[in-house]
């Protein structure tokens, strides 16, 4: 996917992971996402996340016009260029590849 910002365009890498683990929780998912992100760059910075099971997300404030979830707007505004989607939205993590 290519995102257009006011100043330029940048490529966003999207990775889908399927994890067949009935005990998968947020902490395990976060660790798996971080491992996968480290395969793509040495020092990925986690910008935002969403827990599809509970609806929780970070950061916990509203931003943007409401067309997109605030955690996505936040990450895009900060150059988030790596999205890791675990189990079709069960857990989603957006990183900045440094």
C-alpha positions as CSV (number, residue, x, y, z in Angstrom):
1,X,0.0,0.0,0.0
2,X,1.2,3.5,-0.7
3,X,0.1,6.4,1.5
4,X,0.1,9.9,0.4
5,X,1.0,12.6,2.8
6,X,1.1,16.4,2.3
7,X,4.8,16.2,1.6
8,X,5.4,12.9,-0.1
9,X,4.3,9.3,-0.7
10,X,5.7,6.3,1.3
11,X,5.4,2.6,1.1
12,X,3.6,0.7,3.9
13,X,4.5,-3.0,4.3
14,X,1.6,-5.1,5.5
15,X,2.2,-8.5,7.0
16,X,-0.5,-11.0,7.8
17,X,0.2,-13.7,10.4
18,X,-2.0,-16.7,11.3
19,X,-1.3,-18.0,14.8
20,X,-3.0,-21.2,15.8
21,X,-2.7,-21.0,19.5
22,X,-5.8,-21.0,21.7
23,X,-3.8,-19.4,24.5
24,X,-2.8,-16.4,22.3
25,X,-3.3,-13.2,24.3
26,X,-2.2,-9.6,23.8
27,X,1.3,-10.1,25.3
28,X,2.1,-13.1,23.2
29,X,0.7,-11.4,20.1
30,X,2.8,-8.3,20.8
31,X,6.0,-10.4,21.2
32,X,5.3,-12.3,17.9
33,X,4.7,-9.0,16.1
34,X,7.9,-7.6,17.5
35,X,9.9,-10.6,16.3
36,X,8.4,-10.3,12.9
37,X,9.1,-6.6,12.8
38,X,12.7,-7.2,13.7
39,X,13.0,-9.5,10.7
40,X,12.2,-6.4,8.6
41,X,14.4,-3.8,10.4
42,X,16.9,-3.7,13.2
43,X,15.1,-1.4,15.5
44,X,11.3,-1.1,14.8
45,X,9.4,1.4,16.9
46,X,5.9,0.4,17.9
47,X,3.6,3.4,17.2
48,X,0.1,2.0,17.8
49,X,-1.9,-1.2,18.3
50,X,-5.4,-2.5,18.4
51,X,-6.8,-5.5,20.3
52,X,-9.7,-6.7,18.1
53,X,-10.9,-9.0,20.9
54,X,-11.6,-6.2,23.4
55,X,-11.6,-3.1,21.2
56,X,-8.8,-1.6,23.2
57,X,-6.2,0.5,21.3
58,X,-3.2,2.7,21.9
59,X,-2.8,5.6,21.9
60,X,-6.0,6.2,23.9
61,X,-7.0,9.6,22.5
62,X,-9.0,10.8,19.6
63,X,-7.4,12.3,16.5
64,X,-8.4,12.9,13.0
65,X,-11.8,13.5,11.4
66,X,-13.3,10.2,12.5
67,X,-13.0,8.5,9.0
68,X,-10.4,6.2,10.4
69,X,-9.8,4.8,13.8
70,X,-7.6,7.1,15.9
71,X,-4.8,4.6,16.4
72,X,-4.4,4.3,12.6
73,X,-4.4,8.1,12.2
74,X,-1.8,8.5,14.9
75,X,0.5,5.9,13.3
76,X,0.1,7.2,9.8
77,X,0.8,10.8,11.0
78,X,4.1,9.6,12.4
79,X,5.2,7.6,9.4
80,X,4.1,4.1,10.4
81,X,5.3,2.0,7.5
82,X,5.0,-1.6,8.8
83,X,1.6,-3.1,9.8
84,X,1.5,-6.6,11.4
85,X,-2.0,-8.1,11.4
86,X,-2.4,-11.2,13.5
87,X,-5.3,-13.5,12.9
88,X,-7.3,-11.2,10.6
89,X,-7.5,-8.2,12.9
90,X,-7.5,-10.1,16.2
91,X,-4.4,-8.0,17.0
92,X,-2.9,-5.3,14.9
93,X,0.4,-3.5,15.4
94,X,1.8,-0.6,13.5
95,X,5.5,0.1,13.5
96,X,8.0,2.7,12.2
97,X,10.9,1.0,10.5
98,X,14.0,3.0,11.5
